[in-house]
Amino acid sequence: MIDETAPVLHRAAHIVSQSGAGPEPEMIAVADGRIRATGTVAALRDRFPGAPETDHGDATLVPGLNDARRARAAPTSTWC
């Protein structure tokens, strides 16, 4: 069961969203190594009151699981 009361909220200058819809998120909520929510700072603070926050400043956060060892072993025709 996912405990949505225990995420860490992350802010950064840019957060890349893979949804392609709507404005760029201002903050993400991460729990158990997974992104649980994205949205505005106000919305996520309201949803997860008291959650610890990490401000990454001018960084760009890019969600994803990238296994570089596997990608190098794949044929280049499968690269995106």
C-alpha distances in whole Angstrom, upper triangle without the diagonal:
4,6,9,12,12,14,17,20,22,26,28,32,30,27,27,25,25,25,28,28,29,30,29,26,27,23,20,17,15,12,11,14,13,15,13,16,20,23,25,25,26,23,20,22,22,18,17,20,21,19,21,23,25,28,29,32,34,32,30,26,26,22,22,22,25,27,30,31,30,32,35,35,35,38,39,39,35,35,34
4,6,9,9,10,14,16,19,22,25,28,27,23,24,22,22,22,26,26,26,27,25,22,23,20,16,13,11,8,8,11,10,12,9,12,16,19,22,22,22,19,17,18,18,15,14,17,18,15,17,19,21,24,25,28,30,28,27,23,23,19,19,20,23,25,29,30,29,30,34,34,34,37,37,38,34,33,32
4,5,6,8,12,14,17,21,24,27,26,23,25,23,24,24,27,27,27,27,25,22,22,19,16,12,11,8,9,12,12,13,10,13,16,19,21,20,20,18,15,16,16,13,11,14,14,12,15,17,19,22,24,27,30,28,27,23,23,20,21,22,25,27,30,32,31,33,36,37,36,39,40,40,37,36,34
4,6,6,10,12,15,18,21,24,24,21,22,20,22,21,24,24,23,23,22,19,19,15,13,9,9,7,10,12,11,11,8,10,13,15,17,16,17,14,11,12,13,9,8,11,12,10,13,15,17,20,22,25,27,25,24,21,21,19,20,21,25,27,30,32,32,32,36,37,36,39,39,40,36,35,33
4,6,9,11,15,18,21,25,25,22,24,23,24,24,27,26,25,25,24,20,19,16,14,10,11,9,11,14,14,13,11,12,15,16,17,16,16,14,11,11,11,9,6,8,9,8,11,13,16,19,22,24,27,26,25,22,23,21,23,24,27,29,32,35,34,35,38,39,39,42,42,43,39,38,36
4,7,10,13,16,20,23,23,21,23,22,24,24,27,27,26,25,24,20,19,15,13,9,9,7,9,12,12,12,10,12,15,17,18,16,17,16,12,12,13,11,8,10,9,7,9,11,14,17,19,22,25,24,23,20,21,19,21,21,25,27,30,32,32,33,36,37,37,40,40,41,38,36,35
4,6,9,13,16,20,20,17,19,18,20,21,24,24,23,22,20,16,16,12,9,6,5,4,8,9,9,9,8,9,12,14,15,14,15,14,10,11,13,11,8,10,10,6,8,9,11,14,16,19,22,20,19,16,18,16,17,19,22,24,27,29,29,30,33,34,34,37,37,38,35,33,31
4,6,10,13,17,17,15,18,18,20,21,24,24,23,21,19,15,14,10,8,6,5,6,10,10,10,10,10,11,12,14,14,13,15,14,10,11,13,12,9,11,10,6,5,6,7,11,13,16,18,17,17,14,16,15,17,18,21,24,26,29,29,29,32,34,34,37,37,38,34,32,31
4,7,10,14,14,12,15,16,18,19,21,21,20,18,16,12,10,7,6,4,6,9,12,12,12,10,10,9,9,11,11,9,11,11,8,8,12,11,9,10,10,7,6,5,6,8,11,13,16,15,15,12,15,14,17,19,22,24,27,29,30,30,32,35,34,37,36,37,34,32,30
4,7,10,11,10,13,14,17,18,20,20,19,17,14,11,9,6,5,6,8,11,14,13,12,10,11,11,10,11,11,9,13,13,10,11,14,14,12,14,13,10,9,6,5,6,7,10,12,11,11,9,12,12,15,17,20,23,24,27,28,27,30,33,32,35,34,35,32,29,27
4,7,8,8,12,13,17,18,19,19,18,15,12,9,6,5,7,9,11,15,18,16,15,13,14,12,10,10,10,8,12,13,11,11,15,15,14,15,15,13,11,8,6,5,6,7,9,9,9,9,12,13,16,19,21,24,26,29,30,29,31,34,34,36,34,36,33,30,28
4,5,6,10,13,16,18,18,19,17,14,11,9,7,7,9,12,14,17,20,18,17,15,17,15,12,12,12,11,14,16,14,15,18,19,18,19,19,16,15,11,9,6,5,5,6,6,6,7,10,12,16,19,20,23,24,28,29,27,29,32,32,34,32,34,31,28,26
4,7,10,13,16,18,18,18,17,13,10,10,8,9,12,15,17,21,23,21,20,17,19,17,14,13,12,12,16,17,16,17,20,21,21,22,22,20,18,14,12,9,8,6,5,6,6,8,12,14,18,21,22,25,26,29,30,28,30,33,33,35,33,34,31,28,26
4,6,9,13,15,14,15,14,11,7,8,7,9,11,15,16,20,22,20,18,16,18,16,12,12,12,13,16,17,16,18,21,21,21,23,23,21,19,16,14,11,10,9,7,7,5,6,9,12,15,18,19,23,23,27,27,25,28,31,30,32,29,30,28,25,22
4,6,10,12,12,13,13,10,6,6,7,7,8,12,13,17,19,17,15,12,14,12,9,10,11,12,16,16,14,17,19,19,19,21,22,19,18,15,13,12,10,11,10,9,6,5,6,8,12,15,17,20,21,25,25,23,26,29,28,30,28,29,26,23,20
4,7,9,9,11,12,10,7,8,10,10,10,14,15,18,20,17,15,12,15,13,10,12,14,15,19,18,17,20,22,21,21,24,25,22,21,18,17,16,14,15,13,11,7,6,5,7,10,14,15,19,20,23,23,21,24,26,25,27,25,25,23,20,17
4,5,6,8,9,9,7,7,10,11,10,13,14,17,19,17,14,11,13,11,9,10,13,15,18,17,16,19,21,19,20,23,24,22,22,19,18,18,16,17,17,14,11,9,8,7,10,14,16,19,21,24,23,22,25,27,25,27,25,25,22,20,17
4,6,8,11,11,10,11,14,14,13,15,16,18,20,17,14,12,14,13,11,13,16,19,21,19,18,22,23,22,22,26,27,24,24,22,21,21,19,21,20,17,14,12,9,8,9,13,14,18,20,23,21,20,23,25,23,24,23,22,19,17,14
4,5,8,10,10,10,14,15,13,16,17,19,21,19,16,13,14,12,11,12,15,18,20,18,18,21,22,20,22,25,27,24,25,23,23,23,22,23,22,20,16,14,12,11,13,16,18,21,23,26,25,23,26,28,26,27,26,25,22,20,17
4,7,8,9,11,15,16,16,18,20,23,24,22,19,16,17,15,13,13,16,19,21,19,20,23,24,23,24,27,29,27,27,25,24,23,22,23,21,20,16,15,13,13,15,18,20,23,25,28,26,24,27,29,27,28,26,25,22,20,17
4,7,9,10,14,16,16,18,20,23,25,23,20,17,17,15,12,12,14,18,19,17,18,22,22,21,23,26,28,26,27,25,25,24,23,24,23,21,18,17,16,16,18,21,23,26,28,31,30,28,31,33,30,31,29,28,26,24,21
4,7,8,12,14,15,18,20,23,26,24,21,17,17,14,11,10,11,15,16,15,16,19,20,19,22,24,26,25,26,23,23,22,22,22,21,21,18,17,17,17,19,23,25,29,30,33,32,30,33,35,33,34,32,32,29,27,24
4,6,9,12,13,17,19,23,26,24,21,17,18,14,11,9,10,13,15,14,15,18,19,19,21,23,25,23,24,21,21,19,19,19,18,18,15,15,15,16,19,23,25,28,30,33,32,30,33,36,34,35,33,32,30,28,24
4,7,9,11,14,17,20,23,21,19,15,16,13,9,8,9,12,14,14,14,17,19,18,20,22,24,21,21,19,18,16,16,16,15,14,11,11,12,13,16,20,22,25,26,30,30,28,30,33,31,33,31,31,28,26,22
4,6,7,11,14,17,20,18,16,12,13,10,6,5,6,9,11,11,10,13,15,15,16,18,20,18,18,15,15,14,14,14,14,14,11,10,11,12,15,19,21,25,26,30,29,28,31,33,32,34,32,32,29,27,24
4,7,11,14,17,20,19,17,14,14,11,8,6,5,6,9,10,9,11,14,14,15,16,18,16,16,13,12,11,11,12,12,12,11,10,13,14,17,21,23,26,28,31,31,30,33,35,34,36,34,35,32,30,27
4,7,10,13,17,16,14,11,11,9,6,6,6,6,9,9,7,9,12,12,12,14,15,12,12,10,10,9,10,12,13,12,11,10,12,12,16,19,21,25,26,30,30,29,32,34,33,36,34,35,32,29,27
4,6,10,13,12,10,7,8,6,4,7,8,9,11,10,8,10,13,12,11,14,15,12,12,10,10,11,12,14,15,13,12,9,11,10,13,16,19,22,24,27,27,26,29,32,31,33,32,33,30,28,25
4,7,10,10,8,6,5,5,6,9,11,10,12,11,7,10,12,10,9,12,12,9,10,9,10,12,13,16,18,16,15,12,13,12,14,16,20,22,25,28,28,27,31,32,32,35,34,35,31,29,27
4,7,6,5,4,6,7,9,12,14,14,16,15,11,13,15,13,11,14,14,10,11,10,11,13,14,17,19,17,16,12,13,10,12,14,17,20,22,25,25,25,28,30,30,33,32,33,30,28,26
4,5,5,7,6,9,12,15,17,17,18,17,13,15,16,14,11,14,14,11,11,12,13,16,17,21,23,20,19,16,16,13,14,15,18,20,24,26,25,26,29,31,31,34,34,35,31,30,28
4,6,8,9,12,15,19,21,20,22,20,17,18,20,17,15,18,17,14,14,15,16,19,19,23,25,22,21,17,17,14,14,14,17,19,22,24,23,25,28,29,29,32,33,34,30,29,28
4,7,9,12,14,18,20,20,22,21,17,19,21,19,17,19,19,15,15,15,15,17,17,21,22,19,18,14,14,11,11,10,14,15,18,20,20,21,24,25,26,29,29,30,27,25,25
4,6,9,11,15,18,18,21,18,15,18,20,17,15,19,19,15,16,16,16,18,18,21,22,19,17,14,13,9,9,10,14,16,19,21,21,21,25,26,25,29,29,29,26,24,23
4,6,8,11,14,15,17,15,12,15,17,14,13,17,18,14,15,14,14,16,16,19,20,17,15,12,11,8,10,11,15,18,21,23,23,23,26,27,27,30,29,30,26,25,23
4,7,11,14,14,16,13,10,13,14,11,11,15,16,13,14,14,15,17,18,21,22,20,18,15,14,12,13,15,19,21,24,27,26,26,29,31,30,33,32,33,29,28,26
4,7,10,11,13,10,8,11,12,9,10,14,16,13,15,14,15,16,17,20,21,19,17,14,14,12,14,17,20,23,26,29,28,28,31,33,31,34,33,33,30,28,26
4,7,9,11,9,7,11,12,11,12,15,17,14,15,14,14,15,15,17,18,16,14,12,12,11,14,17,20,24,26,29,28,27,31,33,32,34,33,33,30,28,25
4,7,8,6,6,10,11,10,12,14,17,15,16,14,15,15,16,17,18,17,15,14,15,14,17,21,23,27,29,32,32,31,34,36,35,37,35,35,32,30,27
4,5,5,6,9,10,11,12,14,16,15,16,13,15,14,15,16,17,17,16,15,17,17,20,23,26,30,31,35,34,33,36,39,37,39,38,38,35,33,30
4,6,5,6,9,10,11,11,13,12,13,10,12,11,14,14,16,16,16,15,17,18,21,24,27,30,32,35,35,34,37,40,39,41,40,40,37,35,32
4,6,5,6,9,10,10,12,13,14,13,15,15,17,17,19,20,20,19,21,21,24,27,30,33,35,39,39,38,41,43,42,44,43,43,40,38,35
4,6,5,6,9,10,13,13,15,14,16,16,19,19,21,21,20,19,20,20,23,26,29,32,34,37,37,36,39,41,40,43,41,41,38,36,33
4,5,5,6,8,10,9,11,11,13,14,16,18,20,19,19,17,18,17,20,23,26,29,32,35,34,34,37,39,38,41,40,40,37,35,32
4,6,5,5,8,8,10,9,12,14,17,18,20,20,20,19,21,20,23,26,29,32,34,37,37,37,40,42,41,44,43,43,40,38,35
4,6,6,9,10,13,13,16,17,20,21,24,24,23,22,24,22,25,28,31,34,37,40,39,39,42,44,43,46,45,45,42,40,37
4,6,10,9,13,13,16,18,21,22,25,24,23,21,22,21,23,25,29,32,35,37,37,37,40,42,41,43,43,43,39,38,35
4,6,6,9,10,14,16,19,21,24,23,22,20,22,20,23,24,28,31,33,36,36,36,39,41,40,43,42,43,39,38,35
4,6,9,11,14,16,20,21,24,24,24,22,24,23,26,28,31,34,36,39,39,39,42,44,43,46,46,46,43,41,39
4,6,9,13,15,18,20,24,23,24,22,24,23,26,28,31,33,36,38,39,39,42,44,44,46,46,47,43,41,39
4,6,10,13,16,18,21,21,21,19,21,20,22,24,27,29,32,34,35,35,38,40,40,43,42,43,40,38,36
4,7,10,13,16,19,18,19,17,20,19,22,23,26,28,30,33,34,34,36,39,39,42,41,43,39,37,35
4,7,10,12,15,15,16,14,17,17,20,22,24,27,29,32,33,32,35,37,37,40,39,41,37,35,33
4,6,9,12,12,13,12,15,16,19,20,22,25,26,29,30,30,32,35,35,38,37,38,35,33,31
4,6,9,9,11,11,15,16,19,21,23,26,27,30,31,30,32,35,36,38,37,38,35,32,31
4,6,6,8,8,12,14,17,19,20,23,24,27,28,27,29,32,33,35,33,35,33,29,28
4,6,9,10,14,17,20,22,23,26,26,30,31,30,31,35,35,37,35,37,34,31,29
4,7,10,13,16,19,22,22,25,25,29,30,28,30,33,33,35,33,34,32,29,27
4,6,10,13,16,18,18,21,21,25,26,25,26,30,30,31,29,31,29,26,24
4,6,10,13,16,16,19,19,23,24,22,24,27,27,29,27,28,26,23,20
4,6,10,13,14,17,18,21,22,21,23,26,25,28,26,27,25,22,20
4,7,10,11,14,15,19,19,17,20,23,22,24,23,24,21,18,16
4,7,9,13,15,18,18,17,20,22,21,24,23,24,20,18,16
4,6,10,12,15,14,14,17,19,18,21,20,21,18,15,14
4,7,10,12,11,11,15,16,16,19,19,20,17,15,15
4,6,9,9,8,11,13,13,16,16,18,15,13,13
4,6,6,6,9,10,11,15,15,17,14,13,14
4,5,5,6,9,10,13,13,16,14,12,14
4,6,5,7,9,12,14,16,14,13,16
4,5,5,6,10,12,14,12,11,14
4,5,5,8,9,11,9,8,10
4,6,8,8,12,11,9,13
4,7,9,12,11,11,14
4,6,8,7,8,11
4,5,6,7,11
4,5,5,9
4,6,8
4,6
4
